[in-house]
Amino acid sequence: MDAFPPSPSVPWDELVAAALVGTARAGVPGGEGEGHGRGADRAEPSAAEPGPDDGTDDGTEDGPGHPALILLDRAALAVVRDRAGARPTTAAPVPTAPAETSPWASPAAGAALDALLERDDPELITEWLELARARGLLAPPPTLPGLLDAGNRHRALRTAIVPVTGERGRWLASLSPAWSFLPDSWPPEERVPSADHWAAQDSAGKRRILAALEERLSPGDEDFLTTALRDPAPGVRALASALLARLPCSKRGDALARRVRAHVRLGTGGRPTARLPDPSDRALGAALGLRTLSAAGPAASPEIRREWLWTLVAHAPLRTWIGHLADDRAGVVRAASSARDWDLLDALANAAVVQRDREWAAALLGPVMDRLLQGHSVYGSRGPALLALLPPEQRCAWAADAVGDTGAPGTQFPLRVLEHVPGPWTDELADSAARAVDAAPTGPDESYLPELCRVAARRLPPAFGARVRRPRPGDRPRAAAALSDLQDVLRLRRRIHEELQ
């Protein structure tokens, strides 16, 4: 007996669609005369004429090769193929992970990291990572997949993850696109990647290269960053523009300083006035990494023109303003606070954040945070980022002074301050926070205490577990649960600190 001819491989969804519509309308996917099964070794007659019997007995029933029967045969075959899988092929072996030169954290510290990953709490995970980095330790190998998964979910973790994953982490990242946020590497003798290496990257790869360059910037990187500023991907251009703004002295910075002085000047009464840029200005667009509009001119929408001015102020050197708006930083901040036609103060705060300038952050912090704490969140949105730029002692001193004696019963002001102050907290600020927890009301609809406990649990010194309020008889369930979780998190953090000594 001759072997059956091969049946065509037909996608399952096409078979289902044909069954739903009917073979009389859709036909049989793959062609009605192919395949094997009942009647498939015979020529297919029309539905009106029975086919001749060739006298062979192949175990199939006599009768026409009806399209519906062929469809069922192919559906059965598709199921078998799906269950059987694919024919094995030869694959290149996975390269061996490189050896590490730094020690791993202890298994107990790794178990503590696993507990944090199980909670999926970025702030607590970051604390573990920072402690390990400070002690020159790597995350134990069994924790790496979970840690890289966390980095895939939470972008804010990625900078802290990179130093503790070591060579094995980069090796793992090469095996999964989900972990590709770890920086690519290039020959150590190169300050920046070669032109070929850069051109071969997609936009995500280029952003990783720029992020890796961030911690080792030098004036010699300006030409490379200027090239990146012409990239078609907006995210690449934005990151290159921010890195250029951080160079202490650059040709681009000098050019932007001249530009911004022409757009922001002192007007009558000592108040700054702003002239909005023209989005069709190709030279300015190229310097800022913005796409220009054709013949926009004054007719361009005010929103687009404000966005251009915002970007110009954020990337022009902050030294531009001393001697232009006032004689020192404090005077510039006072002048910017008085501007009426455009929010120059918030734009300068954005400049301090982009350029990571601590001295300007300290000068801008007071008026910007005052806006935020008074409820003007749009105009104070850079306040937390300014706080994060300052050394822990300086930002905690500001917060302790802002909280003052407002931990009295019935006030919710402490949370509005404390939620914006990243840890670690000094003992002075921790004392203020502990008093605020103790004084917090525990009414039936009170959400203030649970949120205050959540913030304090992650930023108080771990040893403060014995000094903060515990659940009391008569506390409502939500308040008692929040206070218990505060104790649990402080115990977990104390364990982390002990294991990473």
KAJOFEN-V983311 format. One record per residue. PHI is phi in radians with two decimals (999 if undefined). NEAR is the number of other C-alpha atoms within 12 Angstrom. D_CENTER is the distance of its C-alpha to the mean C-alpha in whole Angstrom. Layout:
# KAJOFEN-V983311
phi | near | d_center
PHI | NEAR | D_CENTER
PHI | NEAR | D_CENTER
This chain:
# KAJOFEN-V983311
phi | near | d_center
999 | 8 | 64
-1.21 | 10 | 62
-1.23 | 12 | 58
-1.17 | 16 | 56
-1.20 | 14 | 54
-1.13 | 16 | 50
-1.51 | 27 | 48
-1.13 | 24 | 45
-1.48 | 24 | 42
-1.98 | 27 | 41
-1.01 | 20 | 37
-1.06 | 23 | 38
-1.16 | 15 | 36
-1.21 | 23 | 39
-1.13 | 33 | 42
-1.12 | 23 | 41
-1.08 | 20 | 41
-1.14 | 28 | 44
-1.16 | 25 | 45
-1.24 | 17 | 44
-1.37 | 16 | 46
1.84 | 20 | 49
-1.17 | 25 | 50
-1.13 | 18 | 53
-1.72 | 14 | 50
-1.60 | 21 | 48
1.27 | 25 | 50
-1.85 | 35 | 48
-0.97 | 35 | 45
1.64 | 24 | 46
1.72 | 23 | 49
-1.31 | 33 | 52
-1.67 | 31 | 54
-1.92 | 29 | 52
1.72 | 36 | 51
-2.56 | 31 | 53
2.35 | 35 | 54
-1.07 | 30 | 57
1.30 | 35 | 59
-1.38 | 36 | 57
-1.59 | 34 | 59
-2.02 | 32 | 61
-1.16 | 23 | 61
-1.48 | 28 | 60
-1.43 | 21 | 63
-1.27 | 17 | 62
-1.13 | 16 | 62
-1.54 | 11 | 65
-2.08 | 13 | 67
-1.18 | 17 | 67
-1.44 | 21 | 66
-1.23 | 17 | 69
-1.54 | 19 | 69
-1.51 | 13 | 69
1.47 | 11 | 71
-1.49 | 15 | 68
-2.15 | 15 | 67
-1.85 | 20 | 63
1.53 | 13 | 62
-1.71 | 19 | 61
-1.38 | 18 | 63
-1.25 | 22 | 65
2.35 | 25 | 64
-1.26 | 28 | 62
-1.41 | 35 | 58
-1.16 | 32 | 57
-0.95 | 35 | 54
-1.12 | 29 | 52
-1.21 | 30 | 54
-1.11 | 35 | 52
-1.05 | 41 | 49
-1.14 | 29 | 49
-1.08 | 30 | 50
-1.24 | 38 | 46
-1.12 | 32 | 44
-1.08 | 23 | 46
-1.15 | 25 | 45
-1.10 | 25 | 41
-1.10 | 19 | 41
-1.10 | 15 | 43
-1.07 | 19 | 41
-1.10 | 16 | 37
-1.28 | 11 | 39
-1.28 | 11 | 40
1.49 | 11 | 37
-1.88 | 9 | 37
-1.16 | 9 | 39
-1.04 | 7 | 38
-2.19 | 7 | 37
-1.55 | 6 | 37
-2.07 | 7 | 34
-1.21 | 6 | 33
-1.13 | 7 | 32
-1.21 | 11 | 29
-1.12 | 12 | 29
-1.24 | 12 | 30
-1.12 | 17 | 27
-1.12 | 14 | 28
-1.28 | 15 | 29
-1.66 | 20 | 27
-1.84 | 14 | 29
-1.83 | 20 | 27
-1.32 | 21 | 28
-1.51 | 29 | 26
-1.12 | 35 | 26
-1.16 | 23 | 29
-0.99 | 21 | 29
-1.15 | 22 | 29
-1.15 | 34 | 26
-1.12 | 32 | 24
-1.13 | 26 | 25
-1.14 | 34 | 24
-1.12 | 42 | 20
-1.03 | 29 | 21
-1.11 | 24 | 22
-1.21 | 30 | 19
-1.13 | 31 | 17
-1.13 | 18 | 19
-1.28 | 17 | 19
0.94 | 22 | 15
-1.92 | 27 | 14
-0.99 | 28 | 12
-1.18 | 29 | 14
-1.23 | 39 | 17
-1.10 | 40 | 15
-1.06 | 37 | 14
-1.07 | 34 | 18
-1.03 | 43 | 19
-1.09 | 41 | 17
-1.18 | 29 | 18
-1.11 | 31 | 22
-1.13 | 36 | 22
-1.09 | 27 | 21
-1.11 | 18 | 23
-1.71 | 21 | 26
1.21 | 21 | 25
-1.86 | 31 | 24
-1.81 | 39 | 22
-1.15 | 45 | 21
-1.00 | 31 | 24
-0.90 | 33 | 24
-1.09 | 24 | 24
-1.53 | 35 | 21
-1.10 | 33 | 18
-1.02 | 27 | 18
-1.13 | 31 | 17
-1.18 | 43 | 14
-1.19 | 40 | 13
-1.09 | 29 | 12
-1.10 | 32 | 11
-1.13 | 33 | 8
-1.18 | 25 | 8
-1.40 | 19 | 8
-2.12 | 24 | 5
-1.03 | 19 | 3
-1.12 | 18 | 5
-1.41 | 31 | 8
-1.12 | 31 | 8
-1.08 | 26 | 10
-1.34 | 31 | 12
-1.26 | 41 | 13
-0.93 | 37 | 14
-1.20 | 30 | 17
-1.84 | 41 | 18
-1.63 | 41 | 18
1.13 | 31 | 21
-1.14 | 29 | 22
-1.16 | 32 | 22
-1.11 | 38 | 18
-1.16 | 31 | 18
-1.11 | 28 | 21
-1.10 | 31 | 20
-1.07 | 29 | 17
-1.26 | 23 | 19
-1.69 | 20 | 20
-2.50 | 17 | 17
-1.04 | 16 | 15
-1.15 | 21 | 13
-1.84 | 34 | 12
-1.30 | 29 | 13
-1.23 | 37 | 10
-1.14 | 43 | 12
-1.09 | 31 | 14
-1.21 | 31 | 17
-2.04 | 28 | 21
-2.45 | 19 | 24
-0.88 | 11 | 27
-1.09 | 11 | 27
-1.30 | 9 | 30
-1.59 | 15 | 28
-1.15 | 25 | 26
-2.31 | 32 | 24
-1.15 | 29 | 24
-1.15 | 19 | 27
-1.06 | 16 | 27
-1.17 | 10 | 27
-1.09 | 18 | 24
-1.14 | 27 | 22
-1.13 | 17 | 24
-1.38 | 14 | 23
-1.50 | 22 | 20
-1.45 | 18 | 18
-1.09 | 23 | 15
-1.13 | 26 | 12
-1.12 | 27 | 15
-1.16 | 40 | 16
-1.14 | 33 | 12
-1.14 | 30 | 12
-1.10 | 37 | 16
-1.14 | 41 | 15
-1.12 | 30 | 12
-1.19 | 28 | 15
-1.31 | 31 | 18
-0.98 | 28 | 16
-1.47 | 17 | 18
-2.36 | 17 | 21
-1.12 | 24 | 22
-2.56 | 22 | 26
-0.97 | 22 | 28
-1.22 | 20 | 29
-1.51 | 29 | 25
-1.07 | 29 | 26
-1.10 | 22 | 27
-1.10 | 30 | 25
-1.16 | 42 | 22
-1.14 | 31 | 24
-1.12 | 27 | 25
-1.11 | 38 | 21
-1.18 | 34 | 21
-1.70 | 25 | 23
-1.14 | 28 | 21
-1.19 | 19 | 21
-1.44 | 22 | 17
-1.02 | 21 | 16
-1.13 | 25 | 12
-1.18 | 32 | 15
-1.09 | 32 | 17
-1.11 | 34 | 15
-1.21 | 35 | 14
-1.09 | 41 | 17
-1.11 | 42 | 19
-1.13 | 40 | 17
-1.18 | 43 | 18
-1.06 | 44 | 21
-1.13 | 48 | 21
-1.50 | 35 | 21
-1.21 | 33 | 24
-1.10 | 25 | 27
-2.44 | 23 | 30
-2.65 | 25 | 29
-1.10 | 22 | 31
-1.13 | 34 | 28
-1.08 | 34 | 28
-1.11 | 23 | 32
-1.16 | 24 | 32
-1.20 | 34 | 29
-1.06 | 30 | 31
-1.09 | 23 | 34
-1.11 | 32 | 32
-1.23 | 36 | 31
-1.13 | 31 | 34
-1.35 | 23 | 36
-1.74 | 29 | 34
-2.20 | 35 | 34
-2.36 | 29 | 37
-1.35 | 26 | 39
-1.81 | 20 | 41
-1.14 | 11 | 44
1.33 | 12 | 44
1.34 | 20 | 41
-1.63 | 27 | 38
-1.16 | 33 | 36
-2.14 | 27 | 36
-2.09 | 29 | 34
-1.91 | 26 | 34
-1.26 | 33 | 32
-1.19 | 38 | 31
-1.68 | 33 | 32
-1.19 | 34 | 29
-1.68 | 24 | 32
-1.31 | 26 | 32
-1.17 | 20 | 31
-1.14 | 19 | 31
-1.21 | 29 | 29
-1.04 | 29 | 27
-1.14 | 29 | 27
-1.17 | 37 | 26
-1.70 | 44 | 23
1.28 | 38 | 21
-1.89 | 35 | 22
-1.40 | 27 | 24
-1.39 | 24 | 28
-1.74 | 23 | 30
-1.30 | 15 | 33
0.84 | 13 | 36
-1.28 | 19 | 34
1.02 | 19 | 36
-1.12 | 19 | 36
-1.35 | 17 | 36
-1.08 | 22 | 32
-1.10 | 18 | 30
-1.03 | 20 | 30
-1.09 | 17 | 26
-1.15 | 24 | 26
-1.18 | 30 | 28
-1.16 | 25 | 26
-1.08 | 24 | 23
-1.14 | 37 | 25
-1.13 | 38 | 26
-0.98 | 34 | 23
-1.13 | 37 | 21
-1.11 | 48 | 25
-1.14 | 46 | 25
-1.15 | 40 | 21
-1.87 | 47 | 22
-1.28 | 44 | 26
-0.98 | 39 | 27
-1.15 | 45 | 27
-1.11 | 34 | 31
-0.96 | 33 | 32
-1.45 | 34 | 33
-1.34 | 20 | 35
1.60 | 16 | 38
-1.85 | 27 | 37
-1.80 | 32 | 36
-2.88 | 22 | 38
-1.55 | 16 | 39
-2.62 | 20 | 36
-1.07 | 30 | 33
-1.04 | 24 | 34
-1.17 | 24 | 36
-1.09 | 33 | 33
-1.12 | 36 | 31
-1.10 | 25 | 35
-1.13 | 34 | 35
-1.12 | 38 | 32
-1.18 | 31 | 32
-1.57 | 25 | 35
-1.12 | 28 | 34
-1.99 | 18 | 34
-1.47 | 18 | 34
-2.81 | 29 | 30
-1.44 | 30 | 28
-1.16 | 41 | 28
-1.03 | 43 | 27
-1.17 | 38 | 23
-1.16 | 38 | 23
-1.16 | 49 | 24
-1.09 | 46 | 22
-1.12 | 40 | 19
-1.09 | 37 | 21
-1.09 | 41 | 21
-1.22 | 36 | 17
-1.05 | 36 | 17
-1.56 | 34 | 20
0.94 | 33 | 19
-1.75 | 34 | 23
-1.21 | 27 | 24
-1.16 | 24 | 27
-1.20 | 35 | 26
-1.06 | 39 | 24
-1.14 | 32 | 27
-1.21 | 30 | 29
-1.55 | 43 | 26
-1.01 | 42 | 25
-0.98 | 30 | 28
-1.15 | 31 | 29
-1.21 | 40 | 25
-1.23 | 38 | 25
-1.01 | 25 | 28
-1.09 | 25 | 27
-1.14 | 25 | 24
-1.25 | 30 | 26
-1.52 | 17 | 29
1.74 | 16 | 27
-1.52 | 17 | 26
-1.15 | 18 | 22
-1.11 | 17 | 22
-1.50 | 27 | 23
-1.97 | 31 | 22
-1.15 | 28 | 18
-1.47 | 34 | 18
-0.96 | 40 | 20
-1.05 | 35 | 17
-1.19 | 31 | 16
-1.11 | 40 | 19
-1.02 | 42 | 20
-1.14 | 27 | 17
-1.30 | 31 | 19
-1.40 | 31 | 22
-1.06 | 23 | 24
-0.92 | 24 | 24
-1.10 | 23 | 28
-1.26 | 28 | 27
-1.23 | 36 | 25
-1.22 | 35 | 26
-1.10 | 26 | 30
-1.07 | 29 | 29
-1.16 | 41 | 27
-1.08 | 32 | 31
-1.19 | 20 | 33
-1.19 | 28 | 31
-1.20 | 32 | 31
0.93 | 24 | 35
-1.76 | 21 | 37
-1.39 | 26 | 35
-1.40 | 30 | 35
-1.16 | 21 | 38
-0.96 | 18 | 38
1.65 | 19 | 37
-1.73 | 22 | 35
-2.04 | 28 | 31
-1.10 | 31 | 30
-0.93 | 42 | 29
-1.10 | 34 | 26
-1.11 | 30 | 25
-1.51 | 39 | 25
-1.13 | 46 | 24
-1.16 | 32 | 20
-1.73 | 31 | 19
-1.85 | 41 | 20
-1.17 | 34 | 18
-1.39 | 34 | 20
-1.36 | 32 | 22
-1.54 | 36 | 25
-1.28 | 28 | 29
-1.07 | 23 | 32
-1.07 | 26 | 33
-1.22 | 38 | 29
-1.09 | 36 | 30
-1.07 | 31 | 33
-1.10 | 36 | 32
-1.17 | 50 | 30
-1.12 | 39 | 32
-1.15 | 30 | 35
-1.15 | 38 | 32
-1.11 | 43 | 32
-1.13 | 29 | 35
-1.58 | 25 | 36
-1.19 | 34 | 34
-1.25 | 26 | 36
-2.22 | 30 | 36
-1.14 | 18 | 37
-1.13 | 16 | 36
-1.93 | 13 | 34
-1.50 | 21 | 32
-1.75 | 21 | 28
-1.14 | 29 | 28
-1.08 | 44 | 29
-1.00 | 30 | 27
-1.24 | 29 | 24
-1.10 | 40 | 25
-1.13 | 42 | 26
-1.07 | 32 | 22
-1.18 | 38 | 21
-1.12 | 48 | 24
-1.05 | 44 | 24
-1.67 | 41 | 21
-2.24 | 39 | 22
-1.11 | 43 | 26
-0.99 | 32 | 27
-0.96 | 33 | 28
-1.20 | 26 | 32
-1.35 | 33 | 32
-0.98 | 30 | 32
-1.41 | 17 | 36
-1.93 | 22 | 36
-1.77 | 32 | 34
-1.06 | 30 | 35
-1.85 | 24 | 36
-1.00 | 24 | 36
-2.13 | 16 | 40
-1.00 | 10 | 43
1.68 | 12 | 42
-1.13 | 22 | 39
-1.21 | 21 | 37
-0.95 | 21 | 35
-1.16 | 24 | 32
-1.15 | 34 | 32
-1.10 | 26 | 34
-1.12 | 22 | 31
-1.13 | 33 | 28
-1.18 | 35 | 31
-1.16 | 26 | 31
-1.15 | 29 | 27
-1.00 | 37 | 27
-1.14 | 31 | 30
-1.09 | 24 | 28
-1.20 | 34 | 25
-1.11 | 31 | 27
-1.13 | 24 | 29
-1.10 | 32 | 26
-1.19 | 36 | 24
-1.09 | 30 | 28
-1.09 | 24 | 28
-1.07 | 35 | 25
-1.08 | 28 | 27
-1.19 | 20 | 30
-1.26 | 23 | 29
-1.74 | 31 | 27
-1.13 | 19 | 30
